[in-house]
């Protein structure tokens, strides 16, 4: 007899039970006391006449007689039963009780069989040990992957779902729930639940934290509870199972594993609860059927893995909550900043909020655009939030513009106009004095001439009327409207005017500076003042660059700082061209112009209907100033309608006095709407 083949096998269990180890032998080998003497508790001897007689059994040892070897060669036996130890008998005695043909005694035959069985058991244990190690390695690898996935997820709702799903996958359990613990440990929030076998309405609820509930007990004691049968909890236990869900839905809760999730300070931040561990992950537990045959207790290995998951989950939840708190804090800061900006400029309140909403709508529409350029600039949720922040803060630089420029409703101040009025009144008095002296002179010389007196009176009234006309021209020219050619001529006459008696003293109605302001062809701002208005973009960018933006929002200063740039390089402050302007800034430019056009009437500008505003944007595109493809999407998607029907001005309170809106100076001079 010789040992011909043995397959790799392993097992870490204490030892096989009856039926685990099968010895098949040729029918020519008669049973003998060898069988019983090996180990009757773990060995079954089965006589076979043909390989098919083995059926679905998994033999540990096969003793091949001549008949079996004649039916299958040894190589075929090895192929079909790679895990069995094969013993081949070359010659058999007719009346031998498993006595070898080479004359080996019974004791030696028994020893040979026993060694074969032990070899199989040893290799079985080795194989199962390797499988266990491989499974453990796989679970550890999976836990590492899960940890990475959890640590990279900042959205709390998504994170919580991911934690429960991964826990269900690891433990093969049917259901899972998650409870968040308040910072002061006074209450818990039933935040989320998942169940593979049924769907049911779920509503988040908050309840007082105490040890009477299983989740409360775990939270307060910082220790896991592994309950094989929820309905077998001793009545004197501190905690009890709440059967209301099972009663309401017909579900049957059996095994439960409830774990605390600790944060970095080792405080319980959440409680994870896994329910009904199953033999097969894909199995569904029918409420009408007996579930105990499919449900298993949570074993030690599964508990260790889920405890590791809970450890990762605690830190991840803390990070997500912290991220959400920071985001909420930042949102508050941004809104407070916008409120501060628009409180300084109540006449245009809501502009930043409207532009932000328009930008978000257009950015989302870009993702559905058929244009190749837009497909290359897909706007992710993060990019859209970045654009929104930039849009909300795009006019923050107004704080760097002098108040006197922002509130400059007309070309000259009321004080300037009053000074001019006094000068004209003085000129009138001097003209009257002049005429009176001429008349007195005639009386003194006793050569009074009525015709000359009438001429003096006529000339006086004519000059007085001219001064009145001059003042009317000055008042009219002071308005921030388009300066007509006739009015320009009158202003030149006013600048050149001197009363006959004041030429030697250099008298003038308006100073050169006042004349320069009155001669502004459109609006109320001088070139220098308009440049100061435009400087708000530079102030915005400089301010935003002082904020330590996170990596995902680091482009906010650049996006906001380029919202007045134009594709043809005619914009400000840097004269960037199309390839240099951020794509998000191109979106903002369109939305900014649209809102500046359609916003409520201002003293120097009437609001225009949406259709006219879109037509103006198309003309801007034809002039090479703004992106025509983005305008196509803006119109086709209806993104421009986003702000219709919303009362943005209601966000602010304040005196609605005149203010120049810094974003009203952004269109080509050739458009009639100026």
Buried (B, 14 or more C-beta within 10 A) or exposed (E): BEBBBBBEBBBEEEEBEEEBBBBBBBEBBEEBEBBEBBBEEBBBBBBBEEBEEBEEBEBBBBBBBBBBBEBBEBEEBBEEBEBBBBBBBEEBEEEBEBBBEEEBEBEBBBBBBBEBBEBBBBBBBBBBBBBBEEEEEEBEEBBEEBBEBBBEBBEBEEBBBBBBEBBBEBBBBBBBBBBBBEEEEEBBBBBBBBBBBBEEEEEEEEEEBBEEBBBBBBBBBEEBBBBBBBEEBEEEEEBBBBEEBBEEBEBBBBBBBBBBBBBEEEBBBBBBBBBBBBEEBEBBBEEEEEBEEBBBBBEEEBBEBBBBBBBBBBBBBBBBBEBBEEEEEBBEEBBEBBBEBBEBBBBBBBBBBBBBBBBBBBBBBBBEBEEEEBEEBEBEEEBBBBBBBBBBBBBBBBBBBEEEBBBBBBBBBEEBBEBBBEBBEBBBEBBEEBBEEBBEEBEEEEEEEEEEBEEBEEBBEEBBEBBEEBBEBBBBBBBBBEBEEEBEEBBEEBBEBBBEBBEEEEBBBBBEEBBBBBBBEEBBBBEEBBEBBBBBBBBBBBBBEEBEBEEBBEBBBBBBBBBBBBBBBEBBBBEBBBEEBBBBBBBBBBBBBBBBBBBEEBBBBEEBEBEEBBBBBBBBBEBBBBBBBBBBBBBEBEBBEBBEEEEBBEBBEEEBEBBBBBBBBBBBEEEEEE
